[in-house]
Structure formats: C-alpha cells, structure tokens
C-alpha cells in the first residue's frame, strides 16, 4: 500500500501564503539583506587576505632592495602598498607649483601619505556600514512580521469565537518563523562586522607603519641629496 504524503500546513511556504503580500515582502527584504551581507563578508575577507599577503611581501622585497623605487617595482601594480609608496615618491619628486611651493616639502610628503592611507582605509571599510545596519535592523524587520502574525492570530480568535489550535497555529507559526529569520540574518552580519573590522584594524596598522617607513626613507634621502654649501673662493695670490 503506497504511503500517503501530506503537505505541512504550518511550514514556511504555508506561512508565506497565509501571511499574504506583507509577509512575503518582509521575507524578501530579509533574504536580500542576507545575500548582500554574505557577499560583502566573502569579498572583504578575500580582499583582506590579499592585503595581508602583500604586507608580508613588502617586508621581504621592498626593504631589501637597493632603493625604494627598485623595491616597489617588485610589487604588484594594483597593491595598496605600491599605491602608497608611489604617491609618496611622486609628492617628493614633484613638489612644484605656486601653491605647493608655499608648503615645506617634508610636510607635503606627509600630507600626501596621510591622504593616500585615508583613501585606502575608506576603501577597506566600505560595506561594513551595511553589515552594521543589517545587524541593527534585521531583528526589528523580523519583529514586524511577528507582530503581523500575532495580529492575524487574534483576528482568527475573534472571528471564530474560540482559541482553537487550528485557528491560531498558522499565524503564530508565521510569527515565530519571521522572528527566527530576522535573527538568522542579523547574527551573521554582526559577527562578520566585528571580525572584518578587527582585521581591518590590523591591516591599517601595517599600512601606517609602511607609510611611516616610506616617509622616513624619503626624509633621509632628502638630507643626503641636499647639495653641500659651496666652498668660498680662494683669495687671489699677490705677486
């Protein structure tokens, strides 16, 4: 005798069907938030992994080279460390123009390195604000679905005049499902934000250290390259 299969009347699909357009919209928003959150977490993790590998490469290749230019030539052109060093060298070699002439060269190099490091930091932190927003709002979006589900349960009780389980099981199940989905979206986003923010802090420390080393090298080179004062001309010998 073949077994008779019945659909679960209290599952996710049934809850979305019974909840109508409001429940389906809330569910769609949370699914979209979850997909974008996971995408950001994976892409940021790979980006950070690449930068950490570049930091180790810098220690091995750059400072063992005869000069900074030769050292950074060994690094990938798209490397953040290469960008930082190139900006510093460009500022040092091309300190010209009426406005920049009014700024001390050392100060100009410092400003350029800080600006370049700030741009890299901004790129690293992009997307993390979305994770923070998801972690803060997803539980409340799920709570909205919970409230709607409980409201529907109360309406069913009022219409039927009894609190029979078959009247309230569907709406209450929908409410609990929405609560669970909200937490399932928010918890990974919060954990991912904290994890990525901690790794960003470590990477920025390496970038700032490298920027300080580049700055020190350029200042040292400026002192070495500075021409010595000309010796006074010898007095003519009287005959």
C-alpha positions in Angstrom: 0.0 0.0 0.0 1.5 3.3 -1.0 2.1 5.9 1.7 0.0 9.0 1.6 2.1 12.2 1.7 0.6 15.4 3.0 2.0 18.9 2.9 2.9 20.6 6.1 0.2 23.3 6.7 2.5 25.1 9.2 5.7 25.3 7.2 7.5 28.3 5.7 5.7 28.2 2.4 2.3 27.9 4.0 3.1 30.7 6.4 4.1 33.0 3.5 0.9 32.1 1.6 -1.3 32.8 4.6 0.6 35.9 5.5 -0.1 37.5 2.2 1.8 40.3 0.5 3.1 41.8 3.7 4.7 38.6 5.0 6.1 37.9 1.5 7.6 41.4 1.2 9.2 41.2 4.7 10.6 37.8 3.8 12.0 39.0 0.5 13.7 42.0 2.2 15.4 39.8 4.7 16.6 37.3 2.1 18.0 40.2 0.1 19.7 41.6 3.1 21.2 38.2 3.9 22.5 37.7 0.4 24.2 41.1 0.2 25.7 40.6 3.7 27.2 37.3 2.8 28.5 38.8 -0.4 30.2 41.6 1.4 31.7 39.3 4.0 33.2 37.0 1.5 34.6 39.7 -0.8 36.0 41.7 2.1 37.6 38.6 3.6 39.4 37.8 0.3 40.4 41.5 -0.1 41.9 41.5 3.4 43.7 38.2 2.8 45.3 39.7 -0.3 46.5 42.8 1.6 47.9 40.6 4.4 49.9 38.6 1.8 51.1 41.9 0.3 52.2 43.1 3.7 54.4 40.0 4.1 55.7 40.5 0.5 56.7 44.1 1.3 58.8 43.0 4.2 60.7 40.6 2.0 61.1 42.5 -1.2 61.0 46.3 -0.7 63.4 47.0 2.1 65.9 44.5 0.9 66.2 46.4 -2.5 69.0 49.0 -3.2 66.4 51.8 -3.4 62.7 52.3 -2.7 61.9 52.7 -6.4 63.5 49.4 -7.2 61.8 47.8 -4.2 58.3 48.8 -5.0 58.8 47.8 -8.7 58.8 44.2 -7.4 55.3 44.6 -6.0 52.0 44.1 -7.9 50.9 47.4 -9.6 47.5 47.1 -8.0 48.8 46.7 -4.5 47.7 49.2 -1.8 51.3 49.3 -0.6 52.6 50.1 -4.1 50.0 52.9 -4.4 51.1 54.3 -1.0 54.8 54.3 -2.0 54.1 55.7 -5.5 52.1 58.6 -4.0 54.9 59.4 -1.6 57.6 59.3 -4.2 55.5 61.4 -6.6 55.0 64.0 -3.9 58.7 64.1 -3.1 59.9 64.3 -6.7 57.3 66.7 -8.0 56.9 69.3 -5.3 56.4 72.2 -7.6 53.8 74.9 -8.4 52.9 78.2 -6.8 50.7 76.7 -4.1 52.9 73.7 -3.2 56.0 75.9 -3.1 54.5 77.5 -0.1 54.4 74.2 1.8 57.5 72.6 3.2 58.5 69.5 1.1 58.5 67.2 4.1 55.1 68.4 5.2 53.8 68.0 1.7 55.0 64.4 1.6 53.4 63.8 5.0 50.1 65.2 3.8 50.2 63.1 0.6 50.9 59.8 2.5 48.2 60.5 5.0 45.7 61.3 2.2 46.7 58.1 0.4 46.4 56.0 3.5 43.0 57.6 4.2 41.7 56.6 0.8 42.9 53.0 1.3 41.2 52.9 4.7 38.0 54.2 3.2 38.0 51.5 0.6 38.7 48.8 3.2 35.8 50.0 5.4 33.3 50.3 2.5 30.5 47.8 3.0 31.0 47.4 6.7 28.4 50.0 7.5 25.8 47.9 5.6 26.7 44.9 7.8 26.2 47.1 10.9 22.9 48.3 9.6 21.7 44.8 8.8 22.7 43.6 12.3 20.8 46.5 13.9 17.6 46.4 11.8 17.0 42.8 10.7 15.6 41.7 14.1 13.2 44.6 14.0 12.1 43.8 10.5 11.5 40.2 11.6 9.6 41.6 14.6 7.3 43.4 12.2 6.4 40.0 10.7 6.0 38.6 14.2 3.5 41.4 15.1 1.6 40.8 11.9 1.4 37.1 12.6 0.1 37.6 16.1 -2.4 40.1 14.9 -3.7 37.6 12.4 -4.0 35.0 15.2 -6.0 37.4 17.3 -8.3 38.2 14.4 -8.9 34.5 13.8 -9.8 34.0 17.5 -12.2 37.0 17.4 -13.9 35.7 14.2 -14.2 32.1 15.4 -15.0 32.9 19.0 -12.6 30.3 20.3 -8.8 29.9 20.7 -8.7 26.5 19.0 -5.2 25.4 18.0 -6.2 25.1 14.3 -7.2 28.8 14.2 -4.0 30.2 15.7 -1.3 27.7 14.8 -0.8 29.1 11.3 -0.4 32.8 12.3 1.6 32.1 15.4 3.9 29.8 13.4 4.3 32.6 10.9 5.2 35.0 13.7 7.9 32.6 15.1 9.3 32.0 11.6 9.7 35.7 11.0 11.5 36.1 14.3 13.8 33.3 13.5 14.6 34.6 10.0 15.3 38.1 11.5 17.8 36.6 13.9 19.4 34.4 11.2 20.0 37.5 9.1 21.3 39.7 11.9 23.6 37.4 13.8 26.0 36.6 10.9 26.0 40.3 9.9 27.1 41.4 13.4 29.7 38.6 13.8 31.0 39.4 10.3 31.2 43.1 11.0 33.2 42.6 14.2 35.6 40.1 12.6 36.2 42.2 9.5 36.6 45.4 11.5 39.3 43.7 13.6 41.2 42.5 10.6 40.9 46.0 9.0 42.5 47.5 12.1 45.5 45.1 11.8 45.9 45.9 8.1 45.7 49.7 8.7 48.4 49.4 11.3 50.6 47.7 8.7 49.8 50.4 6.1 50.5 53.2 8.6 53.8 51.6 9.6 54.8 51.2 5.9 53.8 54.9 5.3 56.0 56.0 8.2 58.9 53.9 6.9 58.5 55.5 3.4 58.3 58.9 5.0 61.5 58.3 7.0 63.3 57.0 3.9 62.3 60.0 1.8 63.4 62.5 4.5 66.6 60.6 4.9 67.2 60.7 1.1 66.4 64.4 1.1 69.1 65.1 3.6 71.6 63.0 1.7 70.7 64.5 -1.7 70.9 68.1 -0.4 73.9 69.8 -2.0 76.7 70.9 0.3 77.3 74.6 0.5 79.9 75.9 -2.0 83.4 76.5 -0.6 84.4 80.1 -0.5 86.6 81.1 -3.5 90.3 81.3 -2.8 91.8 84.7 -2.4 94.0 85.7 -5.4 97.7 85.3 -4.8 99.5 88.6 -4.8 102.6 88.7 -6.9 
